[in-house]
């Protein structure tokens, strides 16, 4: 029987969120917003270039390559990345963060001209009453800044994504005024931000639909992005809800790196949309992307991190391991991936791992030995099995080999 016929998929019976009938884009924030985490190390330019190539290989549409308004070596790194895209003819498109101010836009214009590539300016500005009160802002002042900055960027030939910070806590009329002004001044993309991770899926869907209506009122032909954070652990599901609400592109960072508890994890987002059948990106190098980001930023991947954590496809429990082993003995790797896992490891270049520990059965020991070409004699199996039963944790490979 085909493996796909073994699963009765309740996910597809009456889904609250429907599959989109349009291309869904991805914007990778690892090299800008991801680096705002207080626990990461700034990668070298060479490491950033390696990550950029991996983003390109994964079919990610755009990448935030930095905030050149910060000046110095940071601006030089942004230009190096822009030139890499040109020189290597990468498909991924660059964008850069900028305050909604000419001083931040000018470096983007200059780098774009020198590198010979269009760089989208992601001009951000606060939008919630929380920020207004804390910063002593007025809406009139922000509208003036919006009009001046967007008009200037468009005049200089730089495409603009107009980004409202803390959108998910802003009132409708403020959002309508800000987005309408930006679109009328020439912004070709707008971004809804859940800057502090406040949103639930219902909230994400609702605010995106509201902004989508503003875009349509202004004649359409403006891309709508969603930028989420993980403060409530809802980054992935909020991004999926935003797509249903009308978002054309969603943002994320490798392993969810970012300020506080981080941004939407790009890898988890890609995995879920792939398994849902919403995208057909080749994700064979997604594990490499995660590992390179981890090393470059000195970011530890939790053992239980979905898909790419050490324990994602690892078991030492006897009952679980026995089912996986029986599947392998049938010569059916797909079944082995399915029997105790909701994610097919093989689709992402990984495999089920059987360990030996205090909760293991003898089948764990036999499989472990056979996989390494070691004869599973009765005496050998019993020796390892009895030692494991007295252990407080899973046995290390060296420990097992000593018992062999």
Buried (B, 14 or more C-beta within 10 A) or exposed (E): EEBEEEEEEEEEEEEEBEEBEEEBBBBBBBBBBBBBBEEBEBBEBEBBBBBBBBBBBBBBBBBBBBBBBBEEEBBEBBBBBBBBBEEEEBEBBBBBBBBBBBEBBBBBBBBBEEBEBEBBBBBBBBBBBBBBEEEEBEEEEBBEBBBBBBBBBBEBEBBBBBBBBBBBBBEEEBBBBBBBBBBBBBBBBBBBBBBBBBBBBEBBBBBBBBBBEBBEEBEEEBBBBBBBBBBBEBBBBBBBBBBBBBBBBBBBBBBBBBBEBBBBBBBBBBBBBBBBEBBEBEBEBBBBBBBBBBEBBEBEBEEEBBBBBEBBBBBBBBEBBBBBBBBBEEEBBBBBBBBBBEBBBBBBEBBBBBBBBBBBBBBBBBBBBBEEEBEBEEEBBEBBBEBBEEBEEBBEEEBBEEBB
